[in-house]
Amino acid sequence: MVLEKAGGPLIFRELAQPEPQKGQVRIKVKACSICRTDLHILDQELPPPSFPLILGHQIVGETETDSTRFKKGELVGVPWLGKTCGTCFYCKRGDENLCDNPTFTGYTINGGFAEYCVADEQFIFPLPKDYSPTQAAPLLCAGMIGYRSLKMAGDAKKIGFYGFGAAAHLLIQVARYQKQDVFAFTRKGDTHSQEVAKKLGAVWAKSSEDTPPEELDAAIIFAPIGPLIPTALKAVRKGGSVICAGIHMSDIPSFPYQILWGERIVRSVANLTRKDGEEFLALAPKIPIQTDVKTYPLDQVNQALQDLKDGKLSGSAVILP
């Protein structure tokens, strides 16, 4: 499915099988999960650098070519971070997620809303045998970048999740495994998501307009809504952190310094590192993380994206070629 012009929609078009270049492998796609970043690209909040473009960056598939790291027929996962330069200031200091010259799957290079893709063999992951392709796909962004966000909360005992979509469904399981109490915040009136959060172990679940019964040690904002930053700042204790987990967010309104004072911290999460992915994929089967998915055939990807936009999904949407 190809994005041919700004504003979409994706159009089904037959293309030649992509040929791997040096250091790449060709992958037969088995599943590709949808991410809110795909909507940000479609809505031009993240303008595509070129057209046509195949979206999709939570890819699970089988290698079709041998490489240094993988043999033909291995099940692998392809994440958002497609490749880094390895030479810039950030790469040299070990912060490859901040690389000055990165490539991103489904954004600067073609992604997985297709039957085949190519990927750099150094930036893909062998997958745990405990997961089917459909179950594994959401782990590759919602899981991995969510895991990086949770790590930034440190040893927070009481943590708020603002927005309870695909990432929060996975990360609440990690947080409970780590003996953290999760307070879930949803859109006003979204009682369904609140009930799902409670079933997954949230100690409290209400609207983002509500005040939690206790001060939070940290808060992670999964929803791309700028006004949630001052809301979350009011909910965290002195010295607490507010972590913005998305790649895009609407404008942040002005707020009084008093709610930031007390050494509260606001920080963003940018992409992921390979270490994040390796740690998370090793941890997932130990918990074990259960993924809640709704599948769509490849030719219904536009409907899946619209369902995500309309808030009709509980968990993750996964495209099956």
Secondary structure as UniProt FT lines:
FT   STRAND          2..3
FT   TURN            6..7
FT   STRAND          10..11
FT   TURN            22..23
FT   STRAND          24..33
FT   HELIX           36..42
FT   TURN            43..44
FT   STRAND          59..63
FT   TURN            72..73
FT   STRAND          75..78
FT   STRAND          81..83
FT   HELIX           89..92
FT   TURN            93..94
FT   HELIX           96..98
FT   STRAND          103..105
FT   TURN            106..108
FT   STRAND          116..120
FT   HELIX           121..123
FT   STRAND          125..126
FT   TURN            129..130
FT   HELIX           133..136
FT   HELIX           137..140
FT   HELIX           142..152
FT   TURN            153..155
FT   STRAND          158..162
FT   HELIX           166..177
FT   TURN            178..179
FT   STRAND          181..186
FT   TURN            188..189
FT   HELIX           191..199
FT   TURN            200..201
FT   STRAND          204..207
FT   TURN            208..209
FT   STRAND          216..221
FT   TURN            226..227
FT   HELIX           228..235
FT   STRAND          236..244
FT   HELIX           257..259
FT   TURN            260..263
FT   STRAND          265..268
FT   HELIX           274..283
FT   HELIX           284..286
FT   TURN            287..288
FT   STRAND          293..297
FT   HELIX           298..300
FT   HELIX           301..309
FT   TURN            310..311
FT   STRAND          316..320
//
